[in-house]
Amino acid sequence: MDIIVTGAAGFIGSNLTQSLLEKGHKVIGIDNLSYGNLRNIKKFGKDKNFQFVKADLKENSTLEGYDAEIIVHLASQKIPRYSSALLTLNENSVLLKNVLGKCIREGCKLVFASTSDIYGKNPDLPYSELSNMVLGPTTVKRWAYAISKIYAEQLIIANNAEFSLQYTIMRFFGSYGPNQNLTWWGGPQSVFIDKALKNEPMDIHGDGLQTRTFTFISDTVQGIEKCMFHPASTNEIFNIAANPDEEITIADLGDKIWKMINGNDSEPKINFIPYNSFGNYEDVHRRVPDISKIKSSLGFKPEFSLTDGLAATIEWQRKLEVKQ
Ligand SMILES: NC(=O)c1ccc[n+]([C@@H]2O[C@H](COP(=O)([O-])OP(=O)(O)OC[C@H]3O[C@@H](n4cnc5c(N)ncnc54)[C@H](O)[C@@H]3O)[C@@H](O)[C@H]2O)c1
C-alpha cells in the first residue's frame, strides 16, 4: 500500500516507517526536522520503497503530488512545558487542516495521532474512549495541547459527517523506546536514562507521585498498524497503551531506571523541580488506560512489560551516547 507518514523522522514516525517498510509498503515520509532527526531514518535511505521529503506541513503545497491510500498524521507540537502555547494551538490546527484537505480531495484515509492528555484530570479511572475530558482553566498553558487535540478530533469527526472522510483516531499513552527524543520533549525515560548513565541527578517535576502507564514503542506501532489496516478501525477512536497494571509513579520510574543502570544497591540522585518553575503549570495526577476496545475490536495485544521495554531503551541510548 502507498502510505504518507507525517513526522516520519520523529520518534513514533521513524519506528512506524521501519515496520511498514519491513512489511513491503511504500512510505513517503514528511518532516521539517524541527524535532525529528535524520539519524532516525538514515537506515531507510537505500530502500526503494521509502521517499523522504524535508518540508514544512504548514505550507498547503507540501502534500501536493504525493499519492497515498492512507495518511498517518503524526507531526505535531506537544505539551508546551518549555515552549509556546500559541505555537501548539496554531500549528496543530494548520497542519491538520492541510492534511484533512488532501484526504477529502483525494479520498485517502486519515489515521490521526491524538493523546491520552485529552482525558486531563478526570478522576474516573481507567480512561475508556467514551470517558469525559476534564481539563483545568485556560490560564494554564499546558492544556493548550489537549485542547488542540480535542479540537482536532472534533474537526475530523465533523468532516466525516459532512464529507464522508474515512478516519481512525488513536489516543497514545506515553510511548517510549529507541529513537525517542533525548530531551524532555521525548518524555521522562530519555532524560532519566541520560542522567543515570552519567551518574548525575535526575530532575523530577513536582513530588514524583503522579502516575503514568507507559507503552513500549513496538506495542504503539502494533496499535497504529491495527488502526491503519483493520477493517473494524474505520471511523473509530482507540486508546493505544500498555496493560493498565503497568501504571507507575514518576518517582518509581526514576528509581527503576537508575537501578537498572547503576545496580540495585545504588541510591538514585534526584532533584525535585517545583511545578511553579514552569510558570502556571498543572499536572495530571494519575493516568490509566482502558484498552478493552482495541483488544476486542482489532485484536491488539501489548507484548512488552515496562521492565523489558526499558531494558531495550537503555541499551539503545547507551550505544547512542557512547557514539556521541
Ligand atoms: N510520544 C508519545 O508518547 C505521544 C503520546 C501522545 C500523543 N503523541 C502524539 O503522537 C505524535 C508523534 O509523537 P512523537 O513522540 O513521535 O513526536 P516527535 O516530535 O518525535 O515527532 C513529530 C515529528 O513531526 C515533525 N514536525 C513537527 N512540526 C512539523 C511541521 N510543521 N512540518 C513537518 N514536520 C513537522 C517533527 O520534526 C518531528 O519529527 C504527535 O502527534 C504527538 O502529539 C505522542
The ligand as an ORCA input file, in Angstrom:
! r2SCAN-3c Opt
* xyz 0 1
  N       5.302     10.058     22.140
  C       4.218      9.916     22.895
  O       4.254      9.293     23.950
  C       2.901     10.525     22.460
  C       1.825     10.483     23.368
  C       0.611     11.009     22.972
  C       0.469     11.551     21.697
  N       1.543     11.589     20.852
  C       1.356     12.175     19.514
  O       1.998     11.323     18.561
  C       2.574     12.110     17.528
  C       4.032     11.758     17.344
  O       4.717     11.972     18.567
  P       6.284     11.751     18.697
  O       6.552     11.454     20.127
  O       6.774     10.850     17.656
  O       6.783     13.235     18.427
  P       8.094     13.744     17.649
  O       8.234     15.183     17.974
  O       9.248     12.834     17.898
  O       7.649     13.579     16.128
  C       6.885     14.564     15.450
  C       7.623     14.911     14.194
  O       6.873     15.906     13.483
  C       7.771     16.822     12.886
  N       7.078     18.091     12.673
  C       6.609     18.932     13.624
  N       6.066     20.026     13.030
  C       6.181     19.839     11.686
  C       5.807     20.613     10.552
  N       5.228     21.821     10.695
  N       6.080     20.128      9.315
  C       6.702     18.919      9.160
  N       7.076     18.151     10.206
  C       6.826     18.599     11.458
  C       8.920     16.943     13.908
  O      10.130     17.381     13.306
  C       9.009     15.515     14.445
  O       9.968     14.752     13.735
  C       2.289     13.557     17.877
  O       1.136     13.957     17.173
  C       2.012     13.532     19.361
  O       1.144     14.570     19.744
  C       2.751     11.090     21.219
*
